[in-house]
Amino acid sequence: MSESDGGDFEFERKFFVRELPASALSDPTPAVIVQAYLFAADGYAVRVRVQGPAPRSGGDTSAQLLEAVGEEWIGTMTAKGPAIGGTRYEAERELDPLVAAEIVRRSEHVVAKVRYSMWLGEDGWIIDRFLGGNAPLLLAEVERASPVVGLAIPSFCVSEVSEDDRFRNEYLAHQPFGAWVGEYVRDLDRLGPTFVDTLGSNRFEDT
């Protein structure tokens, strides 16, 4: 739910979430996203995505979700650069959704997720609930038209992963979260949460 006018750059922060918050479940029109990474190396990536209405029930594999793709869906191709300080080059162009779906269908490294959108205070937030091999991953993300500073962080955000490359979608496409969730949770419980402190003061708010 970005309103960014920063040209071919995105400004975002990302957080690990343990449970889907009630505010996300209040979204009346969640979206399903299925995306393939045609190339990913050293922070650079090329992605093809299709996005449409989330199914009310069933359809939790990429193949099942792609069966629903139609003209009302959105198709895009995006080139990304490495992220530095919450800023990342991202040039996105529209594709015919049916063509995009066929590219994704034939791709090896695919990520599928349900996206919930909501407003909290002055910021638009999304919660991504990952499917397939990346379940049970939940990530919260906030994006602005300029660097995300002085952020009010909701209580459902357990730890910040903005600078943890393992939580980038291109990494998850190659190394699904389900294969290393135990290791991550053990480390989180042992070391405690972390938050980026180089983007102004953080405020923590109950939600």
Disulfide bonds with the S-S distance in Angstrom:
none
